[in-house]
Amino acid sequence: MAEGPLGPVVELLDDDTLPPADVAELSAVAHSLHSVRQVARLGSFSCLRRLVLHGGPLSRLDGLEAVAFTLEELNVSGNALQTVHGLGHMPKLRVLNLVRRRGSS
């Protein structure tokens, strides 16, 4: 586990290992996620402050309610997002990166 500016950082892998509850940042760069709901046990990360799901085929943000009250930064840039729903009830969210990948309409 690496250390980032917000605390421990876990890179999402294809295994089912549950990291410690004090993880502040999750990262999945160029992963094969189509929905946030595919992140196994996202709700178990009770201290999650930063979520990076960059550069994949992500098309929906459903499932963020599991971290709605702790998430401060969300980076879903470089994905194939068609619509953005579910961000209205995230009181601590301060940074949001939604830049779409080239070729996405």
N, C-alpha and C positions, 0 to 999 in steps of 0.2 A: 504494500500500500504506500502510495506516494503522499507527500505533504503539499498542499496548495495554499493560496492566500487565505482561504476560509477554514482550513483544517485538513483532515484526511481526505484523500481523493481515491475513489475506486473506479477503475475502468471496467465497464460492463463487458463480460465475457460470455461465452456460450455455456458456462457451467452454472450450477445452481447454488453456488456457495453464498451463504448469507454473511455479508460483512458486519462488522461491529455497528451497534446502534448509534455511535457517535460520528458516523461518516457525514461530512458536510457537503461533499461534492461527488456527483456521479457523472461519468463521461462515457459516451458511446459514439465514437467518430467512425463514419462510414459503415455503420451497422445495418443490419437488414430489418430494422423496425418499421412497421407500417402504422403502428398506433402506440401511444404511450402505455396503454394497457398491457403491452407485451413485456414491459420491464417487470421481471419477476419480483414480487414482494416489495414494490415501491413504497407502500405504506409502512414497511418496517424501518425505513430510514427516517426516524423521528426527528433528527436534527438536520435534515437535508436543506441546504441553503442555495446550492447551485446545481442545476441540471443541464448537461450538455448532450444533446442528441443531434449532432451535426453531420451533414453530408450523406444522408441516406434517403430511402424512399418514403419516409414518414409523411403521411397524408392527413392524419387526424391528431388532435391534441387531447382526445378523450382519455381520461384516467388521471389527470392532474389533480383531481380532488383529493387524492391520497396524500399529497404534499402541499395542499393549498395554503395552509396556515404557517408553513415554515419557509417556503421557497422565496428567495430574494432575487435570484437571477435565473433566467431561462434562455438558453441558446438552442434554437432549432433551425439555425441557418443552413442553407444548402440542401434543403429537403423539397419535397413535392407537395407542400401544404396547399390545399384548395380553399379551405375556410379556417377561421380561427374562432373557436368557441371555448368557453370554460375558463376564461381568464378574469372574469368579473369579480370573482370571490376569492381573490388572492391578495390579502391586505398588505403583505410584506414585499410583494414583487416590485422591484425597482428597476431592473435591467431586463429588457426583452429584445432578443435578436431574432427577427423573422425573415431575414434576407433570403429570397428564393434562389434556387440553383438555376443556372442558365438552361433555357429550353423548356422550363416549366411554364405552362400557360395559366 
